[in-house]
Amino acid sequence: MTSADPLALYVHWPFCVTKCPYCDFNSHVRASVDQAQWQAALLADLAFEAARLPGRKLASIFFGGGTPSLMPPATVATIIEAACQHWAPDGDIEITLEANPSSVEAARFAGFASAGVNRLSLGVQALDDDALKLLGRPHDVAAALAALDVAQATFGRVSFDLIYDRPGMTREGWQAELARAIGFGTSHLSLYQLTIEPGTRFAALHARGALVMPDEDTSADLFAITQDVTAAAGMPAYEISNHARPGQESRHNLVYWRYGDYAGIGPGAHGRRHGVATLRRKKPEAWLAGIAEHGHGMESETPLTIPERTTEALVMGLRLAEGLNAARFAARAGVTLAEAIRPDAAARLAAQGLITADTQGLRLTAAGWPLANAVLAEIAR
């Protein structure tokens, strides 16, 4: 990695109004938050990380969570200003903030835009009130669409999330819901299949048979419908779960998937810099204590071995429609792509129509994409 490679900054805000039953993210519900303390702590964590990544060009900032739309716009503005003092920002820097579609948060959208946010990612999650109740979301469809209207009037770029493959979902129901979503005219959609994550309330319900997921055939059909409908609408998948009009891909997330450097600050935030994996303390109170004691919230800084970097680069790159670029892979993983994969497995998978590979790189085909995990298990040395 060189100073010419773009740098991404991730800022984690860990607080939510409620904890969704499917969520295994580092999110917490607190009765109150000392906003001045949190602003100062995030700035300290940022300064610590910036000192270890000097001279880089800042391509993107992403405020994630949790629910970062609960942050005061003034805090967002202060962090953006500080980041752009630590690093020279690209002229077209992408600054994304995740938001929930409540009326309280939508009222802050103009403030976030004034702070410098130019892309909003809205957590709609479903266009069905019963589904939203099942997912434990604190909004209904009417609130989601009202917030989407405000977002589209305020920001040049808007994305929103939907969760499909939900209990009881039919092929016809998802096709209609997806067509409706595309009709709202955003330039980007994040479409996630519902997964049962360990330690969540959904995991407990599923274990005792109180939450029945669609069968494998239905899940496969729902994935295929997602690819077909979005492609026909001019929003093809550029990553397994992300769809965009040409040129509207998330530049921040592309840094992750292309295995570039990114700085991660805030509780539980991960980062990658110069082959080192960084991890902040997860619990908000523990992270704050680290800031007070050491000036940063770091839990660990772990140099990655070449096999670890190789695996991570393969896992991330195979998710992309563009696949793995051989030259970029070698620069970032420390070995060539040819050295990282098993040639016999690659030949077999290519013959089965699941991958295409040449001297320029390797990528999954449309048939291989739903089998990404199985392909990875076969192909990696």
N, C-alpha and C positions, 0 to 999 in steps of 0.2 A: 504494500500500500504506500502510495506517495502523497505528497502534499497537493498534487494535482487532482487527486480523486475527490469527489464531492463528499461532504460530511453532512450527516443528518443528526438532528437533536430531538430526542424524545423527552418530554416533561410529563411525569406521572402525577396526577391529582387523585388521591386514593378514596375520596369520599363520595358516597351516594345517598340518596334519600331513603332508598330501600335496597335490600339485597335480593336480586332475582334468583329464583330457584335453580336455574340452569347454569349460573355464573360461577366460574372458578378463578376469575381474575382477582387481583389484589385490590379489593374494594371493601370499604368499611362504612358503617353507619355511626355517626357521632352526633350527640345532641347539639354541640356547638364547636366551632372552629375559630381559633385566634388567627384572623386573616393576616395581621401585621407580622406575627411570628412566622407564619408559613411563607409569606413572601420573602422575608429575610433569609429563611432557611434554604429555600429554593435558589436564591441568588448565591448563597455560599456554596452549595453543592455544584452549581453551574461554574463558579469561578475555579473550584478545585479541578473539575473535569477539563475546563478550557486550558488550564496550565499544562496539561498533559497532552494536548492536541494543538500545539501552536502552529500558526501559519496556514491554517486550512481555510478553504472556501466553504461557506455554509449554504447548502442547497435547500434545506428544508427544516422546519420546526413542526413538531406534532404534539399537541396537548391531548393526552389520552388519560384513561382512568379505568375505574371510577367514572365520575361525571364532571369533567373540567368546566362545563358550562355553569357549574355552581361557583366557580372562581369569580371574584370581582374583575371586571374588565381592566381596572387600573393595575391589578397584579399581572394580568396577561401582558399589558403594554410594557410594564417594567421589565419583565423577563425577556420579551422580544428585544427591547432596547439594549439590555445587557448582553444578550447573545450576539447581537450585531456589532457590539463593541469588542467582544472577545474574538470574533471571527468576521472576516469580510463577507457580507452576504452576496449571493448571486443577485444579479439585477432583477431576475424574475423569481426570487425566492418564494417557495410554496410554504404557507403557514396555515396549518389545519388545526381545527379545534373540534373535538367530539362534543355533541350536545344531545340532551334528552328533549323530547318535544312537549315540555310543559309550558304553560303560559308565562310562568315566572321567568324561566330561562329564555324563552323567545323574546321577552322584553329586553334582554341584555344583548341581543344580536347586534344592534347598531353600535353598542359600546365595544363589542369585540371587533367589529369591522374597523372602527376608528383606532383601535389598539394596533391594528396591522394584520389581523386574521383575514386571509383572502380565500379560504376554502373551509366549508363547514361539512362535517359528517354527522348526520342526524340518525339517532337510534330509534327508528320507527318500529322495526321488528315484525310487524304484521299489519295487514289491512283488514282485520277481522276482530271485532271486539271480544268475542269468546276466546279467540287465540291469545289476545293480549292478556286477558285474565289468567289463562292457563300459564302463560309465561311470567306472570307476576309483575307485569309492567304497570307503572302508576299513571298511565294515560290511556285514553281511548282513541279510536280512529279519527274522530272529529278534531281532537287536540293535535294529533299528529299532522293532519293535513293543514290545519291553521298554522302550525309552526313551520311546515314546509313552505307555505306561501310566503311567510315572513323571511325565511332563509333565502328563497330564490329572489326576493326583491332586494336583499341586502348584500349578498355575496356573489361574486362572479362565478364561483364554482361550488356546487353543492352535490354531495353524495348522501345516500341513505342506505341503511341496513335493513334486510329482511331475513328472518329465520324460517326455513321451510323444512320439509321432512318431519313435520310435527305429528303428534298422535292424532289419528283420524283423518289426516290429510289425504285427499284424493288427487289423482292426476288432473282431472278436470278443474278441481278447485284451485290447484296451484297455477295451472295455465292461465286461468282467469285473473287470479291475484297478481301474477307477474305481468300480464298484459296491462293491467290497470296501473301498476307501478311504473312501467316504461312510459305510459301515457302522460305522466306528470312532467316529463321533459328534462330531468336532471341528466348530467353528463356522465355520471358514475353510479353504479350500484354494487353493494357488497351483499352477496347472497350466500348465506351459510346454512348448511345442513345441521339440524339440531343433533348434538352429540351429548351423551350422558357422561358427564365428567365426575370422577371420584370425589367424594367429599361434599357434593352438592345435595340439595334437598331432592332434586329430581333423581339422583342416584339412589337415595333411600327409597323413594316411591317405586322406582323401577325394580329394585331388588325384591320388593314384596308384591310385585305384580299389580300395583295400583297405577302404573303409568306404562301403557302399551305402545311401543314404537312401531312404525310401519315395517313390513317385512322387507327382506333384501331386494326382491324384485321391484317392489314399489319404490324403494329408495333409489334404485338404479334408474328407474323410469323418470323419477322426479329430477334427478341430476341431468339426464338426457334432455328433458323438456327445458330445463334452465339454459342449457347450452344452445339449443335450437332456437328458442324464442328470442333470447338476447342477440344472437348472431343475426337473425332475420331483421331485427330492429336496428342494426348498426351499432350494437353495443356488445361485441364479442368478448369472451373471457380472455383477459391477458394474464390472469393467474387463476388458479382453480376456483376461487370463490369471489373473484373481483372482475367486474365488467365495466367497460368504458367506451365512449366514443373515441375515435383516433385522436391522440394528443391530450386526452383528459385522464390518463392513468395517474394514480397516486405516485408522484415522484419520490416522496418520502419512503413509501413501502417498497418501491423498486430498489432503493439502496439496500434494504434488508435482503430481498430475494436475490439480488446480485452479489450478495456477501460483501458489501462495502462497510466502511467504518461508520459507526453511529455512537453518539454519546447519549447515555441514559441517566437522567437525574430524577430524584423523588423516590418515595418508598417503593421498594421492590423492583425498581427499574433495572433492566439489563442493558449492557452496552458491549460493543466490540471495538477495540482500538489497537491497531498494530499487532494483531494476533493475541491479544489479551481479552479474556472475558471478564467484564465487570458486573457486579451485582450489588445493589443497594439493600440495606436492611428493609425487611418487608413490613413489619408492623409500624404504623405511623409514629407511635410514641418512641419506639426504639430508634427509628430514623432521626427523629428530632434530638434524641439524646446523643446520637453520634455527631450531629451537627454541633451541638453545644460542647462536646468533649474534644472533637478532632477537627471541626471545620468542614466536615463532609459526612455523608450518610453511608459510606462504603461498608459492605459486608465482606466482600472478597474481590481480589484481582488475581485471576488465574491464567497464566500463560497456557495457550492451547497447543497441544502437540500437533504435528502434521496430520496424523490420522484423524484427530478430532476436527481439525479445520477442514479436512477433506470431506468428512461425513456431513458436517454442517453445510458446506458449499453445495454438496450434492442434494441434500434435503431441500434447501431453499431454492436452488436453481431449477430443479425438476418441477416445481410448482408453476413455473412460468410457461406461457405459450411459446415464448422465444427460446426457452430451454437454456442450456448451459453453453456459454461462449468459451471456446477452448483457451484462447489467450487470456481472457479475464480470469478464468478458473485457475490457471497456472500461477498467475500473479498473486492471487489472493489465498489459494489453498497451500501453495508451496510445492506442489507436484503437478505434473501434467494430467490432463483429463484421461489420456490413454493409460497412465499409470494408476489412476484411481479406480478404474472399472475393470471388470473381468471380461476379456475379449470373447470368451466362449458364450457367456451369458448375453453380452451385447449382440452377438451374431444371432443367437437363438431368438431373442426378443424382437430384433429387427425383422427376422423371417416371419415371425408371428404378427407383424404389423403393429407392434406396440411402441416402438421407438424408431427414430431416424437418427443416424449418426454418420458423420464424415469428419474431415480434418478441421472443419470450422467449429464443430461442437456436437451436441447431442440434445434431443428433445423428445418428449412424449408425443405420440400421435393422439388424435381424438379418441381412438379405441383404447389407448394406454392410459389416458388421463384418469379415468375412474379407478385405475389399478396402480396409482402412483406408489403407494406404500409397498405393494408386492414387487413392483419393478425395482424399487430401490433396494429391497432386501436381496434380490437376485443379482443386481448389477454391481453393487459396491464390493470392493475387495475386503 
